[in-house]
Amino acid sequence: MTNRAPWVSGAALGVALLALMTTALAQTSDAPAGVAARVGNDTISTAELEQSLAIELARLDQQRQSVMDRKLNQLIGDRLLAQEAARRGISVDKLVEEEVNAKTPAVTQAEVNAFIAQNRARLPKADDAELRPRVAQYLEGQRTNQVRESFIASLRAGTQVRVYLKEAEPPRVKIDPSVGFALGPREAPVTIVEFSDFQCPFCRSVVATLKQVAARYPDKVRLVFRDFPIPSLHPDAPLAHEAARCAGEQGQFWPYHDLLFERTNMNATSLKQYAADLKLDDKKFAECLDSGRSRAAVGADVAEGTRLGVSGTPTFFINGTPLVGNVPLADFQRAIERELARTASTK
């Protein structure tokens, strides 16, 4: 694609910019607070706009925070190295040579061969002779970074480092925390609402992380499960969610929830067998599942998740703040600690 005008004079560019600025001022000077746009007599509020984009905005915020944290830690490390080099009266390069390069163990040929054997499927197609020097360089870089980070950590332990960088207030959505199957005290200051799919591998993987969260914050966190089966990806998932609700009628939702994430078959016969494995009342469970009476409740959860912008699983709302995917425990802890601090500051 080519530009229509090969050049624009400075005067013409200035006039164009002035026109744009004038238009922008005309559009915004009379804008009422909290209004993003008006369509005829209809108003689109900024809150409505932000709510509809809450998950996308949360992802951007998480990426921004991660990049800033990583860069800040790098700058702190660089400053610690410079201060230590000055204290010793040597250059930073000399300090790194003495404390990092000289103390990094050499990579052995056996380690290179073992890495190639363990990661053959992920490596470029080449014979071992071509791969060995590249793998050796990669392992040497990893090992050097580990030694460098360990040395910086030792410097940081002996230096007063105060971090003032704060996370921006994350976007929040309005969600009823009382709807769904819950674990944890009702009065907990932090509620994590999860939209999940029993056939989703990422949802299965995050179960262990959520158990760690519950163990670390037994009095502070309440977990709420909401249905979000995606039949286009997992055809048997909707029936599995209905079955879990049938188990819930007998007070066994969470044991059945755990069992579903351990098993792979989700047909009606298997779902009834899982109920039998948990010693549920077979007849009541079968009657519930065969009648389809839980279908509307599952559909209502899917509709609510869709309204909130959920498009994949697992998706979490931590006091209304979105967190998407099979994220590590550290991400949950950061969000929970932020909410606990926010709650404490409002008391």
DODRENKOL-275626 format. One record per atom (N, C-alpha, C): x, y, z. Coordinates in steps of 0.1 Angstrom, whole numbers, plus 5000, padded with zeros to 4 digits. Atoms other than C-alpha are relative to their C-alpha. Layout:
% DODRENKOL-275626
XYZ...
***
This chain:
% DODRENKOL-275626
500949885000500050005000500950125000499249885000501450344991499250125004500649884996500750695004499550084987500549935011498650914981500950134998499249885001500751224988501449975004498650044997504551174986500650095010499449914990505251485008498950105004500949894995503451745029500850115005499249894996504752095035499850025015500149984986505452205071498750095003501149914998502752475068498749924999501250085001500152225056499849915011500050094988501051985084499550075012500449924989500652265109498550035000501549975001497152355096499249885003500850134998496051985096500049975015499950034985497251945133499150095007500949904993495452265143498549964998501450045002492252145127499649885008500350114992492451815145499850045014500149954986493051985178498750075003501249924998490152225173498849905000501150105000487851925164499949935013500050084988488951735195499550095012500549914990488352045217498550024999501449985002484952095202499249875005500750134996484051725209500049985015499950044986485251725245499750125009500249894990484652075259498750005007501350004993481052015266499649865004500350144997481351645274499649995015500450014986479451565306500949895007499250094993481351375333499449864999500450145000481250995330499349954987500650045013479950995294501049984989499050035011481950825266499450054987500649965013479450895238498550015001501449995002475950985228499649954986500550055013474050805201498550045000501449954999470851005195499750045014500449974986469151015228500649905010499350104992471150715241501350045005498749974994474150755264500849885002499150114996477150525266501050065010499249954989478850585299501449944999498650054999482650545305500049875009500050134992481750285332499549894992500550115008479750085307501149954990498950035010482650105282501149925007498950074992485249995309499549875004500550134996483049715321500049904988500050095012482649575286501449964996498650035004486449585282500849955012499250034987487349475318501049904998499050115001489049155308501150044991499049965009490949305279500950115008499249904992492049605302500849935010499250074990493049365329501249934995498950065007495249175305501150104997499049895003496949495294500750055013499549954987497349605331501049895005499150104996498949265339501350004992498850005008501349285310500850125003499349884997502249645318500749985014499450024987502849555355501249915000498950105001504949255346501250064994498849945007507149455322500750105010499549904991507549735348500849935011499350084989508449485376501349954995498850065005510949315354501150104998499149905003512549635343500550075013499649954988512649775378501049915007499050094993514349465392501350004993498749995007516949495364500750135004499349884996517649855373500550005014499550014986517849775410501349925000498850095001520349495401501250084995498949925006522449725379500550105011499549904990522549985407500749945012499350084990523549725433501449964996498750045005526349605411501050124999499249885001527549965405500550055014499649964987527550045442501049905006499050094995529449725451501350024993498749975007532049795424500750125005499449884995532550145437500649975014499550034986532950005473501349934999498850075001535649775461501150074992499149925007537250035439500449944986499750065012536949835407498850034990501149975010534849855375498949895002501150094999531449685372500449874992499550115008532949465344500949905008499050074992535749355368499249925011500850074990533149275395499349884995500850115006531049065372500949894996499050105004534148885360500449915012499550074988535248795396498849935007501050064992531848725411499049914992501050075008529848585382500749904991499350085010531948465353500949895006499050104994534648305374499449905008500650094990532248135397498849924993501050075007529947995370500649864995499450135004530547615366499849984985500050025014531347505331498949894997501050105005528647315311500849884994499350125005529746955305499349954988500550075012529246755273498849915004501150094996527046515293498850075002501249924998524746795303499450044986500449965014524546905266499249894994500650125006523746555255498649975006501250034993521146505282498950104996500949905004519446835273499449974986500550035014519246735236499149885000500850124999517846395245498650035006501349974993515146545268499150094992500749895007514146825244500049984985499850025014514546665210498850054992501249965008510946735199499950154999500149865000511247105207501250074993498849945006514647165191499950004985500049995015515347265155500549874994499650125007515746985130501550014996498550005003519546925129500649885007499450114993521946655138500750055013499449964987523646645172501250094999498749925001526946785160499750154998500449865002525147105148499350065013500749954988523047135180500950025012499250004988525747075206500550145003499549864996527447425204498950105003501149914997524147605203499449975014500650044988522747405232501050045012499049974990526047455252500050155003500049854998525847835246498750045008501349974993522147835258500249965015499950054987522947635289501050095008499049914993526047855297499350135003500749884997523848165294499149995012500950024989521248025317500849995013499350014987523847925343500650135004499449874997525548255341499050105006501149924994522248435347499649965014500350054987521548215377501050055010499049964991524848295393500050155002500149864999524448665385498850045009501249974992520948675400500249965015499750044986522148485431501050115007499149904994524948745436499350135003500849884998522549035431499149985012500950024988520248875457500850015013499249994988523048855482500350155003499849864998523849225476498750075005501349944996520149315479499749975015500350044986519949125512500850095010499249924991522649345527499850154997500249865004521349675512498550035003501449964998518149865522499550044986500649975013516049855490498550025003501449974998512650025492499450024986500749995013510249975463498750085002501249924999507550245459499149994989500950015012506150145426498749935004501350064997502450065430499249974987500850045011500049885408498850114998501249925003497350095391498849935004501350064996493850045403499449924988500450085011492649755382498550024996501449995004489349755362499249895008500850104992486449585381498649994993501350025005483149435370499049985012500950034990479949405390499549864998500350145000479349035398499449965013500750044988477048885424500849885006499150104994479448685447499249895007500950104992476448495463499549894990500550105010475648305430501149904998499050105004477447975425500349915013499650094989478947685446501250065006498949934993481247825472500749925010499150054989484147725495500650125007499449894992485347945523499050085007501049924992483748185548499350104992500849915007480948395536500550155002499649864997482448705553501550024996498649985004485848655537500250134992499949875007487248995524500349994985499650025014488348845491499149884994500850115007485948645468500649984986499550045014487348465437498949924993501050065008484648385412500749944988499450075012485848125386498949964990500850065011484148055353500949894993499250115004485247715343499349904991500550115009484847415319500649875005499550124995485147065332500949924990499150075010486846945300501150094995498949915003489247235298501349965007498750044993492847125304500650105009499549894992493847465317499250015013500850004988490947455342500549885009499650114992492147115353501350035007498649974995495747235358499950105012500049904990494647535379499349955013500650054988492747325404501049995012499050014989495947245424500450145005499649874996496847615424498950065010501149954992493347705438500049935014500050074987493747445466501150065008499049934993497047615475499550145005500649874996495247955476499149985012500950034989492547805499500849975013499250044988495247655522500850125006499249894995497247985524499150115006500949904995494148205530498749945005501250084996491647985548498950095005501049914995489948285565499850124992500049885007490548545539499449994986500450025014489448395506498849914999501150085003486148255494500049974985500050045014486148055461498549974996501450025005482948055440500249944985499950075013482547815410498750044991501149975010480447925379500249924988499950085012479647715349500350084987499749945013481147805315500549904990499650105010481247495293500050064986499949955014482347565257499849884991500350125008480647295236500749994987499350015013482347395204501449945001498750074997485647275220499849875008500150124992484347025245498549965000501450045002481046865234499349945012500650064988480446675266500050085012499949924989481146955289498750055006501349954995477547095292499449905009500650114992476246755305500849985013499250024987479146735330499750115010500349894991478247075344498649975006501350044994474646955348500149905010499850114991475846645365500650055014499449944988477946855390498950065008501149944993474847045399499149905006500850114994472946725404500749945013499250044988475746615428499850115011500149894990475346955445498649995007501350024993471646875452500149905012499850104989473046595475501150055009498949954991475646825491501449964996498750065004478546675471500550074987499549945012479346935445501550004999498649995001482946985454500749874999499350135003483946615457499749964985500350035014482146565423500950094991499249905008483946875409501449944999498650055000487346725419500149884992500050135007486446385405499950034985500149975015485446535371501350054994498849955005488746715368501149895000499150125000490546375375499749914989500550105010488546185349499950074986500149945014488246225311498749974993501350035006485046055301498850085006501049914995482046285304498649964994501350045005479246075288499049975012501050024989476046005308500349885008499750124992477045655318501250025009498849974992480445775331499650095011500449914990478846065349499249945012500850074990476445835367500949915008499050084993479345605376500850085010499249914991481245895392499150025012500949984989478145955413500049885009500050124992478145595424501349995008498750014993481845615432500050095013500149914989481045895456498949965010501150054991478245695472498850095000501249925001475545935460498849914998501250075003471945825458499849984985500050025014471945665424498750044993501349975006468245705417499850154999500249855000468046075427501050064990499049945009471246155407499549974986500450035013470045975376498750074996501349935003466546135378500350154997499749865002468146475381500750024986499349985012470546425352499149974988500850045011468046255329498950114997501049905002465446525335500550134994499549885006467746805324499750135008500549884993466547035352501150105004498949904997470047185358500450074988499549945012470347285322499850155000500349855001468747635326501050075009499149934991471047715356501450014994498750005007474147615336500050114989500249905010472847835307500050145006500049874994472348125331501450045003498649974997475948105342500750044988499349975013477148105306499650134995500549875005474948405298500750115009499449904992476348595328501550014997498649995004479948505319500250074987499949945013479348615283499850155002500349864997477848945296501350075006498849944994481049005316501249994991498950005009483248935286500849885000499350125000484348585293500049934987499950065012485548415262500849875000499250124998487848145275500049965014499950054986488447935306501449955003500849944989489447955333500150155000500049854998488548325339499550025014500349974986488548455374499750155002500349874996487148765390500350015015499549984986488948865423499450135005500849884996486549105440499750084988500449945012485449185405501150034990498949975009488949225390500349884992499850115008489548995361501549955000498750065001492448745360499749884991500350105011492548515329501149894999499150115003494048175324500549925012499350084990496047905343501250075005498949914996498148165360500649935013499350064989500748075387499550055013500449974986500148095425500450155003499549864997502248425426499050104995500949905005499648605404498850015009501150004991496848495427500450085013499549944987498848605458500150154998499949865002499548945443498750075000501349945001495949005435499350005014500650024987494748875469500650105010499349914990497349085489499550144996500549865004496249395469498650025005501449984995492649335478499950015015500050004986493449265514500550145005499549874996495449595516498950114997501049905003492649785499498849995010501150024990490049635523500450065013499649954987492149725553500150155000499949855000492650085541498750075000501349945000488950145538499249985014500750024987488150035574500350125009
***
